């Protein structure tokens, strides 16, 4: 009997990550969500009882990642890893402190840990790694120096992975969306007003574009997806 295909999504309790979780399940895919918010995860565990399993932990915790990926590998065939989790802050260049840098770099660290462990479990075969970054990985923005530095680092990691596995059954996809209207901005109104956030893209629509491109074409591979507002 063929093993069911498994999606791993990090940061799937809110925003784009949550939309990816829901829409992947609608495609009848089994989704494993790695995220740290216990309260939101408890709600999802009640709402999404079929084709879903949540894992509560910090993606920068190597032990948590190793245990989770090993357990997930017993649930089915891991076909996709979508690295979506991130934490960041926006400040003027002279206002950043050491902790701000550590917080921003956590997304890159988690991306590397999750990718490495999943590649090991899959014996470096038959896997799509999808790294959700930002248009900030393509250009520098004022007030986003550390955020851009992190995203450029994620882009470098993504392109290096792609080169390392060129010609194999491991495919690496970089996703670069512009601003999305999510609850992420609620705590950053001094930087992005509600009126401005309302002009941003819908995470639901962005999630659909991503999933359509990575799941619907079997004879080709989309390498990069850049999604911008009209």
C-alpha positions in Angstrom: 0.0 0.0 0.0 1.4 3.4 -1.0 2.3 5.6 1.9 0.4 8.9 2.2 2.2 12.0 1.2 3.1 14.3 4.0 3.5 18.1 4.0 5.6 19.7 6.8 4.9 23.4 7.4 6.7 25.5 10.0 5.0 28.5 11.5 1.5 27.2 10.5 -0.5 28.8 13.3 -1.1 32.2 11.8 -0.8 34.3 8.7 0.5 32.7 5.5 1.5 29.5 7.3 -2.0 28.9 8.5 -3.4 29.4 5.1 -0.9 26.9 3.7 -2.0 24.4 6.3 -5.7 24.8 5.6 -5.4 24.7 1.8 -3.0 21.7 1.8 -5.5 19.8 3.8 -8.2 20.8 1.3 -6.0 19.1 -1.3 -6.3 15.9 0.7 -2.7 16.1 1.9 -1.6 15.1 5.3 -0.1 18.2 7.1 2.3 18.3 10.0 2.6 21.8 11.5 5.6 22.8 13.6 5.0 25.9 15.6 5.5 27.3 19.1 2.2 28.9 20.0 0.5 26.4 22.4 -2.9 28.2 22.5 -3.3 28.5 18.7 -2.1 24.9 18.2 -4.7 23.7 20.7 -7.4 25.4 18.6 -6.1 23.9 15.4 -5.9 20.4 16.9 -9.6 20.7 17.6 -10.6 22.2 14.3 -8.3 20.1 12.0 -8.7 16.5 13.2 -8.2 14.7 10.0 -5.1 14.8 7.8 -3.4 17.0 10.4 -0.9 16.7 13.3 0.6 19.6 15.3 4.0 19.6 16.9 4.6 22.3 19.6 8.1 23.6 19.9 10.8 26.1 18.8 12.2 25.5 15.3 15.6 26.7 16.6 15.7 23.8 19.0 17.7 21.1 17.3 16.4 18.3 19.6 12.8 19.3 18.9 13.3 19.3 15.2 15.1 16.0 15.2 12.4 14.2 17.3 9.6 15.8 15.3 11.0 14.9 11.8 11.7 11.4 12.9 8.1 11.0 14.2 6.7 12.5 11.0 8.6 10.1 8.9 6.7 7.3 10.5 3.3 8.9 9.5 3.9 8.7 5.8 6.2 9.8 2.9 7.5 13.3 3.5 7.0 14.9 0.1 7.2 18.6 1.0 8.9 20.8 3.6 7.7 24.4 3.6 9.8 26.6 5.8 7.5 29.5 6.7 8.2 30.4 10.3 10.0 33.7 11.1 10.4 36.3 13.8 11.7 39.8 13.2 11.7 43.4 14.2 11.9 46.7 12.2 14.0 49.5 13.5 16.3 52.4 12.4 19.8 51.1 11.7 21.2 52.5 14.9 18.5 51.1 17.2 19.2 47.4 16.8 20.5 45.5 19.8 22.1 42.1 20.0 18.8 40.4 20.9 17.1 41.9 17.9 19.7 40.2 15.7 19.2 36.8 17.4 15.4 37.1 17.1 15.7 37.9 13.4 18.2 35.1 12.7 15.9 32.5 14.3 14.0 32.0 11.0 17.2 31.2 9.1 18.4 28.9 11.8 15.1 27.0 11.8 15.1 26.8 8.0 18.6 25.2 8.1 17.8 22.8 10.9 14.4 21.6 9.4 15.9 21.2 5.9 18.9 19.3 7.2 17.0 16.8 9.3 14.4 16.2 6.6 17.0 15.6 4.0 18.6 13.0 6.3 15.4 11.2 6.9 14.6 11.2 3.1 18.1 10.0 2.3 18.4 13.1 0.1 15.8 11.8 -2.4 12.3 12.7 -3.6 11.7 15.9 -1.6 10.6 19.4 -2.4 11.9 22.1 0.0 10.0 25.3 -0.2 11.6 28.3 1.5 9.1 31.2 2.1 11.1 34.4 2.3 10.1 37.9 1.3 10.6 40.5 -1.4 13.1 41.9 1.2 15.4 39.1 0.1 15.7 40.8 -3.3 16.3 44.4 -2.3 17.3 46.6 0.7 14.7 48.5 2.6 15.0 51.4 5.1 14.1 50.4 8.7 14.6 46.7 7.7 18.4 46.3 7.8 18.5 43.2 10.0 15.4 41.8 8.4 16.9 42.2 4.9 20.2 40.7 6.1 18.3 37.6 7.4 16.3 37.2 4.2 19.3 37.6 2.0 20.9 34.9 4.1 17.9 32.7 3.6 18.1 33.3 -0.2 21.8 32.4 -0.2 21.0 29.2 1.7 18.2 28.4 -0.8 20.3 28.9 -3.9 23.2 26.9 -2.4 20.9 24.0 -1.6 19.5 24.2 -5.2 23.0 24.0 -6.6 24.0 21.2 -4.3 21.0 19.0 -5.5 20.9 20.0 -9.1 20.0 17.0 -11.3 18.6 15.0 -8.3 15.1 14.3 -7.1 15.5 17.0 -4.4 14.0 20.3 -5.6 14.4 23.6 -3.9 12.0 26.4 -4.4 12.4 30.0 -3.2 9.3 32.1 -2.6 9.4 35.9 -2.4 6.1 37.5 -1.5 5.6 41.1 -0.9 3.6 42.5 2.0 0.6 40.5 3.2 -2.3 41.8 5.3 -1.9 39.5 8.4 -2.0 40.0 12.2 1.8 40.3 12.1 1.3 44.0 11.5 -1.1 44.5 14.5 2.0 44.9 16.8 3.8 47.1 14.4 1.4 50.0 13.7 4.1 52.5 14.3 5.7 51.1 11.1 2.7 50.0 9.0 -0.6 51.6 9.6 -3.9 49.7 9.3 -4.8 51.6 6.2 -1.5 50.7 4.5 -1.8 47.0 5.7 -5.2 46.9 4.0 -3.5 47.5 0.7 -1.3 44.5 1.1 -2.0 41.1 -0.4 -4.3 38.5 1.0 -2.4 35.5 2.6 -5.2 33.2 1.3 -4.5 34.2 -2.3 -0.7 34.0 -1.8 -1.0 30.5 -0.3 -3.1 29.4 -3.3 -0.5 30.7 -5.8 2.3 28.9 -3.9 0.5 25.5 -3.6 -0.8 25.6 -7.2 2.8 26.1 -8.4 4.5 23.4 -6.2 1.8 20.7 -6.5 0.2 20.9 -9.9 3.0 20.3 -12.3 4.7 16.9 -12.4 6.9 17.3 -15.5 8.6 20.5 -14.5 9.8 22.4 -11.4 9.2 26.0 -10.6 12.5 27.3 -9.1 11.4 30.8 -7.8 8.1 32.4 -7.1 7.9 36.2 -6.8 4.5 37.4 -5.8 3.9 41.2 -5.8 0.9 43.5 -5.3 -0.8 45.0 -8.3 
